[in-house]
Amino acid sequence: MRNAKQQLKEKTSFSLMLLTFALVCVFALTGCGGGGGGGGGAAVMPDPMPGGGTGGTGSAYTPPPRMRMLDVEIPASLVDTVIDELANDFRRTARNLPAFGTRGGIGYTTKTSTNNHPDIQTLEPYFFDAEYDANGQLQFSRTRESTSFTASTTDPEVSFNRLNGSPAAGWQGVETQADYSPAIFYWDAFSDIENAGDTDYLSIGYWAIYLKDTNTGELTGATSMGVSANGSDPFTASNLAGLTGTATYEGPASGVLADRVENSADPFHYVTAKATLEANFGDGNALGTISGRITEARIEGGEDLPDMNLGAASITNSDSGGNFRGDTSVTTSSGETLSGSWGGKFFGNGASATDQPGSIAGTFGATSTDGNVSVVGAFGAYKQ
């Protein structure tokens, strides 16, 4: 499957498609009707997917409208609290070192600010798995490492919006909202999975949780958010030591910007970007290092964002494959500096034990010194 993906990415030259977002409703303080607002109804299964279901290429392609990260029924008395909570979660996530999962993924999770839900109060990441059902529909599941909890787009409590061609041509995604008894879950998940037989795919995504009072079922104002990346073919850890030489990886990135200053009433904006990584696997005597940049970043509406530097990180060996974690930095046009963390894992095993990894998936984040501006996201990149 790697060869097919490589040909696809070469054909498109890794050019990212800027999403032309249209709001389904205005920063829903009182909920949203239609387009997949609050959960509780049956999942809508468009067929074919918007954009013709062919990858969403060409200038005529218009993605479906996006829901908003706050597109839930938030009581007026809690709106400011929820915005502040989420903005703080963005800041904490951007600064935290991403955690490696035993299943092969990498991600961040911020702790919630309430003790009402100890099962959610964890630093374990959620990961997104992609699969095709018997009808050929792409589905995503969100699963936490140590539990069997899975929320799929097929659940009756889930409403979702298909995002074909996102965050780049050759990728597909869903924007999802689920209303369960302990909380409302919102997540966006994307994957390059090609078909039901694809055993070497990447998946990335981000999510937010709005906690409810266990007694009343009402929202409490407490939130938690995270971002994660995963792949179905983690690189074999025992092969890392024998790798040599250098390799370049490129691919799309997707994330969210939280700007509490420029627009305090609607501070969250979706971001598309490109990730470029340079891995130095050394001479076989050391595991080497990796560094890179997030470039071509834009938010909805077309505003360009400055490049993010992904500082050099040492490659480490673990039971779950080749891992790395490092620091990030961004300098804005006004001279302000944002900083944070990034990390990732190698995926895609070759025919030989000495073949370099075919792909990388990872997460990144950066926040300003005062915490008013933060960006978090995930990327999937392929060996050039």
N, C-alpha and C positions, 0 to 999 in steps of 0.2 A: 504493500500500500504506500510505502514511502516514495517509490518511484513515481507513482501516479500523482501524488501530492506535489512532488518536486517539479514535475512537468507543468502542473497547474500553476504553481507559484512563479515559475520561470516565464510562462506564457503571459501572466498578468504583471510581471516585473514587480511584484509585491506592492503595487500601487493601492493605496487605501481608498475606500469609498467613503466620502463624507456623508453622514446621514443627514437628511433634510427633515429635521424633526417637526412634527405638528402636534400641538398640545391637544389631547383629548378633552381635558378640562383644565381650568385655571387653578393650579396649585391647590388641590382639593382640600379646603379646610372643612367642608361639609360633605365630602364624598364625591363620587364620580359615577355618573350613569353611563352604561355602555362601555365598549372598548376594554372591558376587563377591569373594573374598579374593585370595590371590596369583594372579598371572597364569599363563599356560601352557595353560589350557583354552580351549575354543571359546567365543566370545562368546554370551551368552544374549540372545535377542531377544524380550522379552515382547510379545504382541500380543493384545488391545489393551494399551496402556500402563497401568500402575497408575493408579487413580483414574478409570478409564473412558475415558481418552484424550480428555477434553473440556475440559481446562484446569484441573481441580482446584478448582472453586469450591464454596462451601457448607460449612456447619459439619460435615457428615458426611464430608468429604474427609479421608483419612488418607494422607499420603505414604508411600512405601515406606521400609523401614529404611535408614539411612545406614551406609556403611562408615566407617572412621576413617582419618585422615591417616596413622596409624601401623599400619594394618591389613595389615602385611606380616610375613613371617617374619624377625624380627630376632633374631640370636643373643643369649642372655642377657648375654653379656659386652659387647655393644655397645649395649644398650638406653639406658643413661644417656648415652652418647656421642651417639647419634642424637637423643635429646630435646634435648640441649644444642645440637647443631648446628642443628637446625631452629629452636629458639628464637632463636638468634643470627641465622639467616637472616631471621626475621620482623623482628627489630630493624633489621638492615641495609636490608631492603626498605622498611620504613616511613620510614626516613630518606633513602633515595636519591631523587633526582629521577627521575621516570618518563621513559623514553626513547620517542621517536616512531619509528614504523616507516614505511618507505617504502610498505608495502602499505596504509597507512591506520590501523593500530592504534596503541595506546599501552600500555606495560607496564613492569614492573620485572623484572629478573633478577639474582639474587645470584650472585657467582662461587662456585664450589665450593672446598673447602679441600684439594683434592688435585690433583696434576699428572698423575695417571694417565689423565685423560680431557680432553685439551686441546680436543677438539671441543665439549665441554659447558662448558668454562671460558670463558664469554662473557657480555657484558652485553646481548646481543641478546634481545629478548623473544620468547616463544612466543605465538602468537595462535590463536584458536579460530574455525573456519569451520563453519557449519551448512548442511546440505542434506538434501533428501528423496531417498531412493533410489527405484528403480522400483516397490518394493512399498509406498511411502508411509510408510516408517519414517524418522524423523528421525535423522540421523547427525551426529557432530561429528568434525572433524579438527584436530589440533594441529600447527602448522607453524612452524618457525623462519625468520626473515627471509631469511638468505643461503643456506639449504640447501633441498633438496627433501624433507628428512625430514618425513614425515607419519605420525602414528599415529591411525588411525581406529577407531571402535567396531566396525567390521567385520573388523578384523584377527584372525586366529586366536589370537594371543598375548594378546588383550585380553579382560578381563572387565569388565562394567559394570552399573550399576544405574540404571534410568530414574527421573528426578525430575520428574514432571509437575507443573505448577503452581508451579514453583520458579524464582526466589525470590519470585514473585508470580503472581497469576492472569493468564493470557495468555502466560506464559513456560513453556518446557520445558527440561529439562536432563538430563544424564547424569553419573553419578559413575563414574570409570573407573580401572582399574588395569591396567598392562601390564608384563609381565616380559620384558625383552629382554636380550641378552648384556652390554651395558655398564652397565645400570642397571635399576632398577624405577621406573616412572613412575606417579605418581598425579595425576589431575586431575579437577576439577569444571568443567563448561562449561554455560552457560545461554544461551538465545536467545529472542527474540520472533518468530522466523520463523513465518509463517502457513501457507505452502504452498510447493510446488515452484516457483511462479512469483514468489515474493516476492524482489524485487531491492533492497529497502530495509529490511534487518533489522539489529539490534544483537546482539552476542554478548559475554559477559563470562565470566571464569573465573579459577581459581587452580590451582596445581600444585606438586608436590614431586617431587624426584628423589633416589633413594637409589643412590649409586654402588657399583659392584662392582669387585673386583680383576680386571684384565684377564687375569691368568694363572689364577687359581683360580675365578673366577666368584662368589666369596663377597662379601657386603656388607662395605664398608670402614668404615662409620660416617659417611662424608662425605655431605653432603646439599647440595641447592640448591633454592630455591623461588622462586616468582614469582606475579604477578597481572597480568592484562591485560584490555583491552577493545578491541572492534573493531566495525566496521560495514561493510556491503556497498556503501554509497553515500557515500563521503567528500565533504564539501562542497567545491565548486569554489573553490580558493584565490584565483583572480583576482576572484571576486565579493565577497570580504570587504571590500575598501576601499569599496564602494558601499553597504554596509549602514548603516542608521540606526535609532535608537530603542532600546527595551529589550524583553526577552523573558524569560519565566519558563519553566523546564523542571523537570519532576518525573518520578520513576520509581523503580524498585526498586534496591536494592543488596544484594550478597552478599559475604561475606568470612569470615575466620577470626581468632579471638582466641587469642593464645598467652599464657597466664598461668603463669609458672614458680613463683609463690609460693603461690597459693591451693590448687593441686592439682598437685604436682610429678609425680605418677604419670600423670596424664592432663591435660596442660596445654593441649590444643588444642580449641577449641569453635567450631562454625559460627555465623555471625551473619547475620541478615536485617535490613534497614533500609530507609529511604527517603531519596532524594537530592532536594534542592530547590536549584536554581541560578537566579541572576539575572544575565543578560547585558546589558551596556550597550554597544551597538554604536556609540555616539557620533553625530556629525553628518555623517559621511562624510569627515571630514578625518583621522580616526585610527581604528585598529582596535578600540579600546575595551577593556573589562575584563570579568571575570566572577568571581563569588564564590558562596558557598552554604553549605549545612549538610547533614550526615548526621544524620537524626533517626530516632526510633522504632526504635532498634537494640535487638535482643534476641538472646540466645544460647539455645541449646537448653536446655530446661527452663523457659524463660520469664523469666529474669532480664533486667531492663532495663539498658541501658548509657547513659552520658551522651552528649549530642549532641556531634558533632565540627564545629568551625568550619572551613570551607574558605576560607582567606584570599583576598583579591583578587589576581587574576592577570591579567597583560596578555595579550591575544589577539595571536598572531603569525601571520604569513603564511609558508607554506612550500609546497614542491612537493606535499606530501601533505595539504594542506588547512589549516584553521584550528586552531592548537594553543594550549595554555595550560598553565602550570605555576605552582604557588604553594605556600604553607605551610599546614599544618594545626595545630590545637590542640584539646585536650580537657581539661576540668577535672573531676575525679571528685568524688564526694560528700565524700570525705575531704580535698579540697583539692589532691590531687596533679595535676600537669600533665603531659600527654603531648603530644608534638609530632612533626611529620613533614612529609610532602610529599603533594601531590595534583596531578593533571593530567588533561587530556582533549582530545578532538577533536570537531569539529562534523561531523555527518552529515545526510543528507536534503536534497537539492536540490529547490527549488520550480520552478514553471513559468517564473518570471521571475528574471533575474540579481539583482534587488533583494529577492527573498524571503529572509527570515531562515531559518537552518537549522532543519530539522524535528526534529532530535534531537541528543543529545550522549552520548558514551560516555567513561568515564574510570576512573581508579584513585585510591586514597587509602590513606594509612597514617599511623599515629602510634605512638610508643613512649615509655615512661617514661624518666626520666633515668637510672635504673639499668639499664634494658633488660630488666627482669623481666616487664613487661607490654607487649605489642604487638598491634596490630590492623591488618590489611591487607584490602583488598577492592576491588571494582569496581562500577560502576553504569551503568545505561542510563536516560536521561531524555528526555522528550518535550516539545515546545513546547506551552504551554497556550493 
